[in-house]
Amino acid sequence: MQYLGFDANREFGCVGWRGGDFLFLVDDSQRFGKSLVTMSKLSKSVSIHPYFKIHEGRVDDFKALIEQFIESTSPEEGCLYYDFSINGDMAYCREAYADADAVLVHLGNVGAHIEASAAFSDMIRLELHGPAAELDKLREPLKELPVEYFEHVGGVQR
């Protein structure tokens, strides 16, 4: 673990440390018997990036299916965000989940919709992005899918 080189104690009551894909803010008052460690909820998050090529004349059918995808996804507590974009005959779903377990719950909820989409679109690309440990949990359950796995190596969180 690496010390970030700042003492936020004056403003935030903590000292910042970075380790792997997460940021620890440790309450500097530990020496007085109090302990507080918080970690970003994004530290284990996994995002899914499916791209669909919609068959000619079927964009409206795909848009109707989007409503079903959203309805099935809305109650999922592990869903961080979920939305679709369309550019001509291409559709893209931008989605992220708290961890690998939440991804598996989601895929169970929308499996029938994914199958239905094959009647008027082809999934031409499927990417999963996240920490290696979370992606590893998905490799076996998703082995039949043409997934491209992208391991997180760094970034900015606010």
Beta strands, then each sheet from edge to edge (+ up, - down):
strand 1: 2-7
strand 2: 14-19
strand 3: 22-27
strand 4: 37-39
strand 5: 46-54
strand 6: 79-87
strand 7: 90-97
strand 8: 121-130
strand 9: 147-151
sheet 1: 1+ 2- 3+ 4-
sheet 2: 6+ 7- 5+ 8- 9-
end
